[in-house]
Each structure stands twice: as structure tokens, then as C-alpha cells.
Amino acid sequence: MAMIRALPDDYSAFVSSLLLKDSLDKAAITQAFVTEETQCQRHANDAAAAAIAMSAALAKANCDFCSLSGYIQADCFKYQAAQQQAKQNTKQQAKACFNKGKRHQEQANAADNTSKDDKSENGTEFAGNA
């Protein structure tokens, strides 16, 4: 019983299942340890196989952006650089449009001011065909 309780925390589920058994004879404990070891080995093999499959899949992966193999588009340095460049271009275009609109507004204000000056010099205003 002391050996069972001395197992590391990784075996807490295993210890709980052993303690729930009605009889803790040597044969039952030995069989439980053999079963646990077999399951651990299967999980280790499954994890290794999954890692191998994942690396094989990545090796076959092609980047959709630059068409090079070995990585996907999210990891592509060229794609990330292109994204940064596009963001900078968008900021520059927005700034240029803002400045262009500001210039047009200044020109319109200047034209409006000159027409008001002309009207005040003549002293008369034309209301059209009234």
C-alpha cells in the first residue's frame, strides 16, 4: 500500500483506480501495473506517430502566397512584409486624400471670400431674373 501511495502525481488516476478495487492482492496489482504500462506505451506511440504525421504534412505544405514548400502562408515572411507594406500604403493614401480634400476646401473658401469682396466693392447684388 505504501508503494502505491508513493507513486508520482502522474499516476494519480491509476492510484485512484487501484484503491477502488475490492481486493489488493499481489496478482491484481501486478496485472494493473502491466495494463497501465501497456496503455502508456500506446499513448506514447500514438503521440510519436501524430508528430511524424504532422511534420510530414508540413513538409508537403506549400505557401499559397509565394508557392515555396515547407510552410504555410501564415508563417511566410514575404506575406508578412507585403501586409506591412499594404498597411503603410493605405495610410499614405488616406493621408493624401485628406490633404487633397483640405486643399479643395481651402480653394473653395478662397473663392468664396473673393466673390464676397467683389460684391462689397460694387455695392449691388444681382438676384437673377426676379
N, C-alpha and C positions, 0 to 999 in steps of 0.2 A: 504494500500500500504506500509506503514511503517513497518508493521508486516512481510510482505513478504520479504522485503529487510533486515530485522533483522535476518532472518534465518541463521544458520551457513553455512560454506563453503561446508559441506557435502551435502547440499541441493541446490547447485548451478545449477545443471541441472534441478531440479524441479522448481526453481525460474525462470529460463530462459523460460521454457515451459509455466509457468503461465503468464509471461509478454508478450508472443507472442499471447495470446488469445485476441479476439476482445473485449469481454466484461468481466469485472472483477466484476461480481455481487456476492453476498454472496453465493448463491446456487452453482455456478460454482466453486468457491474457496473451498467450503466445500467438494464438490464431488472430486476435485483434491487432497485434503488432504487425504480423505478416500482411494482413489485409491493408492496414494503414500504409505500410511501406510500398505495397503494390500500387495503391492509389496515388501516392506522392510521385512515384516514378512515372505513372501515366500522365499526370498533370505536367510534370517536367518535360516529358517527351512532346506533349501537345503544345506547350509553350515554345519549345525549340522549333517545332515544325511550323508553328504560326510565324515565328520570327523569320525563318528561312523563306516562307511563302511571301511575307511582306517585303523582304529585301529583294526577292526575285521580281515581284510586281513593280517595285520602284526602279529596278534596273531596266525593266522593259518600258517604263513610263517615258513618254515624250512630252516636252513642254509645248503647250498649244500656242505660245507666243513666239518663241524663237526656233521651235522644232528640233531642239537638241534633246538627246536622250539622257536619262538618269535622274531627272527631277520633274516636278510638275510646275505649272505656271505660277502658283502662289510663292514658290521658292526661287523663281527666276530673277536674277539681278537686273537683267535688261528690262524686264517688265516693270520692276520696281522703279528703275531710273526713268522709264517712259511715263509712269504715273506721276512722278515728281515733276517732270518737265511739263506734262499736261496741266498740272495744278498751277505751275508758275505762269504758263501761257494764258490760262483762264484769268488769273489775277491781273496780268498785264492788259488783256483785252478789256476787262471790266474797268480798269483804271483809265484806259484810252477812251472808252465810251463815255465815262463820267466827265473827263476833261473836254471831250468834243461837245457834249451837251452843255457844259458850263460855258464854253466859248460861244455857242449859238445863243445862249441866254444873254450873255454879255452884249453880243451884237444886236440882239433884239431890243435890249434895254437902251443901248446907244442910239439905235434908230428911232425909238420912241421918244427919247429925250430931244433929238434934233427936230422931230416933227412938232413937238410942243414949243420949241424955241421959235420955229418958223411962224407958228400961229400967233404967238405973243408979239412978234415983231409987226405983223400985218394988222393986228387988232381986230380982224374979222375971221369968222369961221364959216366955212361952207357946209351947209347941211344937206346938200344934194338937191334934187328936184322937188322941193317942198312947196 
